[in-house]
Amino acid sequence: MDLFDKNNQWKFTKIAEQRKNRAALEGEDALIAEMMSWHPEFDEFWPLEEFSAQPREIGGTKVNPFVHTALHVIIEQQIVQKRPLAIGEVFQKMIAQGMDRHKVSHQIGTIYSKQYFNSFRLGQPFDEYSYIFEVQSLVGPPEGPEDL
């Protein structure tokens, strides 16, 4: 599933409303709600529905609340599903080094978004090898081809 599509903008709006009403959520919806809780500064934008996907000035930085939250969801899914496996391994190493989960998600998400949106703009498939290689560089060079 492509979390960046228009249908998911509406889905995020509905989940934000359910989260606000403290509704019980399951599966991917619960994950999306959890990622929304990492950024309460976005809460005022979710009721704007599709306009929540507009870049906003928040804390002196331009941020697209929808894309930002979707990136958190993607990274968490990669970790849980172990696809690609190396992402979860790097994530665990960074957490073991005492790094904050949210900050690690941002570091990996920054790399993912650069790879994803470059591929999208060029009309090319996502380069998973480059993504893994760059994420692994967060904890040092890979030890061998089996680490990729």
VOGU-3710 file (C-alpha; in Angstrom, 3 decimals, decimal comma):
1> mdlfdknnqw> 0,000/0,000/0,000  1,211/3,507/-0,793  0,673/5,583/2,333  1,074/8,805/0,354  -2,075/8,435/-1,768  -5,207/10,588/-1,490  -7,276/7,835/0,153  -4,849/7,729/3,024  -5,173/11,466/3,565  -8,837/10,807/4,345
11> kftkiaeqrk> -7,922/7,750/6,401  -5,519/9,805/8,521  -8,240/12,406/9,103  -10,648/9,703/10,297  -8,009/8,115/12,526  -7,167/11,502/14,027  -10,833/11,976/14,908  -11,028/8,475/16,401  -7,837/9,141/18,363  -9,279/12,405/19,673
21> nraalegeda> -12,401/10,496/20,793  -10,197/7,792/22,356  -11,695/5,073/20,172  -10,059/1,659/20,252  -7,980/1,172/17,104  -6,248/-1,928/15,799  -3,547/-2,854/13,315  -2,301/-0,185/10,962  -4,874/2,308/12,262  -3,460/1,944/15,783
31> liaemmswhp> 0,055/2,431/14,421  -0,984/5,587/12,567  -2,613/6,927/15,753  0,543/6,164/17,733  2,685/8,010/15,190  0,266/10,948/15,356  0,810/11,044/19,122  4,526/11,623/18,499  3,621/14,982/16,934  0,803/16,664/18,888
41> efdefwplee> 1,744/19,896/17,117  0,040/18,412/14,024  -3,305/17,831/15,798  -4,782/21,158/14,711  -4,257/20,235/11,046  -5,959/16,810/10,900  -9,505/18,282/10,873  -8,530/20,144/7,682  -8,877/16,795/5,879  -6,993/16,812/2,562
51> fsaqpreigg> -5,507/20,190/3,439  -3,610/18,498/6,284  -1,256/17,404/3,488  -0,185/21,004/2,835  3,265/22,055/4,018  3,009/24,126/7,192  5,400/26,323/9,128  5,749/24,594/12,494  8,427/25,656/14,930  10,270/27,566/12,225
61> tkvnpfvhta> 10,402/24,571/9,870  8,282/23,703/6,831  6,579/20,372/7,508  3,872/18,402/5,737  2,032/16,738/8,667  0,549/13,988/6,494  3,797/13,030/4,756  5,791/13,310/7,976  3,424/11,005/9,869  3,213/8,578/6,932
71> lhviieqqiv> 7,026/8,347/6,941  6,986/7,418/10,627  4,419/4,714/9,845  6,513/3,353/6,969  9,662/3,139/9,105  7,808/1,435/11,973  6,288/-1,069/9,532  9,715/-1,848/8,096  11,057/-2,490/11,588  8,168/-4,704/12,699
81> qkrplaigev> 7,877/-6,607/9,415  11,679/-6,909/9,079  11,457/-5,761/5,458  14,121/-4,859/4,703  15,765/-6,714/7,570  18,760/-4,369/7,767  16,554/-1,398/8,699  15,350/-3,069/11,889  18,877/-4,171/12,722  20,237/-0,639/12,379
91> fqkmiaqgmd> 17,281/0,677/14,335  17,971/-1,746/17,201  21,690/-0,855/17,234  20,871/2,844/17,479  18,379/2,245/20,300  20,977/0,078/22,100  23,365/3,031/21,837  20,863/5,039/23,887  19,234/6,989/21,091  15,597/8,051/21,327
101> rhkvshqigt> 13,180/5,959/19,224  11,547/9,028/17,722  14,881/10,569/16,731  16,054/7,297/15,190  12,812/7,133/13,218  13,523/10,657/11,963  17,045/9,762/10,878  15,940/6,668/8,985  12,856/8,451/7,642  14,987/11,253/6,243
111> iyskqyfnsf> 16,984/8,725/4,246  13,854/6,870/3,118  12,111/10,057/2,003  15,127/11,222/0,012  15,348/7,851/-1,772  11,576/7,544/-2,265  10,931/11,025/-3,608  14,024/11,011/-5,845  12,868/7,721/-7,371  9,340/9,057/-7,754
121> rlgqpfdeys> 10,488/12,271/-9,464  12,684/10,331/-11,871  10,001/7,730/-12,573  12,324/4,960/-11,419  11,784/2,091/-9,004  12,803/2,593/-5,387  16,495/1,735/-4,932  16,338/-0,491/-1,874  20,055/-1,317/-2,025  21,048/2,375/-1,794
131> yifevqslvg> 18,494/2,920/0,956  19,869/0,050/3,045  23,465/1,114/2,414  22,762/4,687/3,501  20,816/3,601/6,604  23,625/1,236/7,575  26,041/4,162/7,364  24,256/5,598/10,422  26,002/2,942/12,531  29,156/2,453/10,460
141> ppegpedl> 30,081/0,724/7,240  28,620/-2,721/6,534  30,915/-5,602/7,396  30,205/-7,588/4,243  27,685/-8,261/1,466  25,557/-10,371/3,812  24,800/-7,205/5,813  22,954/-5,634/2,862
//
